[in-house]
C-alpha cells in the first residue's frame, strides 16, 4: 500500500511563519513536522510515499530528498504551477502515482502517534476514516460512529483526524479540479459505504502558531 501526505496548503492561519517556510516543514520537537509522518510510515512498513507540493513547494524535496535516508521512495506531485488544489484535487492529481490499489492519505499538518497500517483491509467499504475526540477548536465534531460505520448525523460527533484509507475507484469518475474532500466523504457516508474507528492516542492539529507553540512546549 502507498501513502500520500497532503502538504500543498498555503497555511494562511500559520502566517507569518508560513511566509518563508511551507507548513509541513515547521519544526515540532526540533524536527520538521512532515518528517515525523515519514518516520512513522517507514517504521510501520510503508515503502512508497507521495507528497503533493505547492506553496514554497521546492523547499520540501530540497529538505526531504528521495526518501532513501528513511528507507522509502518519495514521489512528488507538483501543484506549484496550478496552485494548491485542496485535499480532493490533490488526490486526483496524484492518482497516476498512487495506482489502482487502496492507499492511505494523511494530512501534513497534524502530529500523531497513530500506527499507519500498510495492510489495512477496507473489506467491502469504499473508505475508512480515523476519528479522534473533539479538540477545543472543533467542539461540534464532524462525523458520528456506530458499529464501525461513519454517519453524517448522530447524537455524538467526533473529529476527522485527517487520516484515511481509500479505494481509488471512488475518485476515478470525478473531474480533476480544486476541491475539498469533505463533501465526497459525506456522500459516501450517506451511502453507508464509509467505515471508521475512534483513535484516542496522541493527536494534534497544528493549524495555528499558538497550537504549534503549545505542542513544542509540551514535547
Secondary structure, 3 states (H helix, E strand, C coil): CCEEEECCCCCHHHCCHHHCCCHHHCEECCEEHHHHHHHHHHHCCCCEEEEEECCCCHHHHHHHCCCHHHCCEEEEEECCCCCCCHHHHHHHHHHHHHCCCCEEEEECCEEECCCCCCCCCCCCCCEEEEEECCCHHHCCCCEEEECCEEECCCCCCEEEEEEEEECHHHCCCCCCCCCCCHHHHHHHHHCCCEEEEEECCCEEECCCHHHHHHHHHCC
